[in-house]
Amino acid sequence: MSVSAKQVVSTEDAPAALGPYSQAIKAGNTLYVSGQIGIVPGTKDFASEGVEGQTEQVMKNMGAILKAAGADYSDVVKTTILLADMGDFATVNGIYGRFFPENPPARATFAVKTLPLNARVEIECIAAL
């Protein structure tokens, strides 16, 4: 794939990348959205210390990036959820499910030792454009 076929997608409506990566990359008809944590855009603060507030913010951040690429949640075909505590699975699942009420994407969920900035949840996605 040529460099010209790869397009960086970025929006101020989602948190800036914490390192050397893009919020999302559009390659052909596919959008790869980097893992989002529950940081409020324009700050370095979590929306909440709790997993509920962080999950809501993660999904808002993901939605803002999808929108910047001309997509929405219905275009998402695959997600990966990373949890700091698998005990939060049901809570995260309930909030996540509200954003995918019909034909939800394929998904994997993993418990990890630590997430960036000690987040409780991180979610990445792939969307078909």
C-alpha positions in Angstrom: 0.0 0.0 0.0 1.4 3.4 -0.9 1.6 6.1 1.7 -0.9 8.1 -0.3 -3.5 5.4 0.3 -3.1 5.8 4.0 -4.8 8.8 5.6 -4.5 10.1 9.2 -7.9 10.9 10.8 -7.8 13.3 13.7 -10.3 15.4 15.6 -10.1 17.8 18.5 -13.4 16.2 19.7 -11.4 13.2 21.0 -8.3 13.2 23.2 -4.9 13.7 21.5 -2.7 10.6 21.1 -0.6 9.9 24.2 2.3 8.8 22.1 3.6 8.3 18.6 0.3 7.0 17.0 -2.7 8.5 15.3 -6.3 8.6 16.6 -7.2 6.6 13.5 -5.9 5.6 10.1 -8.1 5.3 7.0 -6.7 2.8 4.5 -8.9 2.2 1.5 -12.4 1.5 2.7 -11.3 0.5 6.2 -10.9 2.7 9.3 -8.6 1.6 12.2 -9.4 3.5 15.4 -6.7 3.4 18.0 -7.6 2.3 21.5 -9.6 5.0 23.4 -9.6 5.6 27.1 -12.0 7.7 29.1 -10.1 11.0 28.9 -12.1 14.2 28.3 -11.0 15.8 25.1 -8.8 18.9 25.7 -7.8 17.7 29.1 -5.7 15.0 30.6 -8.5 14.1 33.1 -10.6 11.0 33.1 -14.4 11.7 32.9 -14.7 9.7 36.1 -12.7 7.4 38.4 -15.3 4.8 37.9 -15.6 2.3 35.0 -19.1 3.6 34.1 -18.0 7.1 33.5 -14.8 6.0 31.8 -16.7 3.7 29.5 -19.2 6.3 28.5 -16.3 8.7 27.6 -14.5 6.0 25.7 -17.5 5.5 23.5 -18.0 9.2 23.0 -14.3 9.5 22.0 -14.7 6.7 19.6 -17.8 8.2 18.1 -16.1 11.5 17.6 -13.3 9.8 15.7 -15.7 7.8 13.6 -17.6 11.0 12.8 -14.4 12.7 11.7 -13.9 9.9 9.2 -17.5 10.1 7.9 -18.6 7.0 9.8 -20.7 6.1 12.8 -21.1 3.1 15.2 -23.2 1.2 12.6 -20.0 1.0 10.4 -18.0 -0.7 13.1 -17.2 -4.3 12.2 -14.8 -5.3 15.0 -13.9 -4.1 18.5 -11.4 -5.0 21.1 -12.1 -4.2 24.8 -9.3 -4.2 27.3 -10.3 -4.2 31.0 -8.1 -3.5 34.0 -10.5 -5.7 36.0 -12.7 -8.5 34.4 -15.1 -7.8 37.3 -16.1 -4.7 35.3 -17.2 -6.9 32.3 -21.0 -6.7 32.9 -20.9 -2.9 33.5 -18.8 -2.2 30.4 -20.9 -4.6 28.4 -24.1 -2.8 29.3 -22.9 0.6 28.3 -21.1 -0.7 25.2 -24.3 -2.4 24.1 -26.3 0.8 24.0 -24.0 2.1 21.2 -24.6 -1.1 19.1 -28.3 -1.8 19.5 -28.5 -3.7 16.2 -26.1 -6.0 14.4 -23.3 -5.5 16.9 -19.7 -5.9 15.7 -17.5 -8.9 16.3 -15.6 -8.4 19.5 -12.8 -9.7 21.8 -12.5 -8.7 25.5 -9.3 -9.2 27.5 -8.3 -8.5 31.1 -4.9 -6.8 31.2 -2.5 -5.9 34.1 -2.4 -2.2 33.4 -3.8 0.3 30.9 -2.4 3.7 30.0 -2.7 6.3 32.8 -4.2 3.5 34.9 -7.5 3.7 32.9 -10.2 1.1 33.8 -11.1 0.4 30.2 -9.8 0.9 26.6 -11.6 0.1 23.4 -10.4 0.1 19.8 -12.3 -0.6 16.7 -12.2 -1.3 13.0 -14.9 0.2 10.7 -15.9 -0.5 7.1 -16.4 2.8 5.1 
